[in-house]
Amino acid sequence: MWNRAKNLIRSITQNYDECHNEDNHGEAGYSLLEILVVLAIIGTLMGLVAPRLLGNVDKSKVVAAKAQARTLSMQVQNFKLDMGRFPTDSEGLQVLVASPADDTGNWMGPYLDDEVLPKDPWGFDYVYESPQLGKNGNQLRPKVKSLGADNAPGGSGPNQDIIF
């Protein structure tokens, strides 16, 4: 379909050049109406295709945020193996790239390759929540989350929180 449109535009420009050549005085070419019809068809096709492409971009950002949150969560577990504790809320994810104040030589970081905390696909910081105690007194897992495209708790679709 796109090849036909390209060929039509190419032939329009060739016919325009031939038509305005000094040897030919308006003998051949497409009318203004024909050109407008072609442009309307192209605009309609773009209107149908663009929303589908943009929808896939949102889905890919959600998948990327899940993968990054999972990676950060695994690195928090590595921190716990080295330090014997999870990061506090005040330390947050920063301890993955810089040693905590109470380090006695056990910190084996940085735990991220770039030595920089990544932003979520929408450009916001990931949120860390230290583990809470469960109903039976055992320690639950810490949470690493992205607040989604709107950077606000809750939401649906691309605005939905991604928690790992």
Secondary structure, 3 states (H helix, E strand, C coil): CHHHHHHHHHHHHHHHHHHCCCCCCCCCCCCHHHHHHHHHHHHHHHHHHHHHHHHHHHHHHHHHHHHHHHHHHHHHHHHHHHHCCCCCCCCHHHHHCCCCCCCCCCCCCCCCCCCCCCECCCCCECEEECCCECCCCCECCCEEEECCCCCCCCCCHHHCCEEC
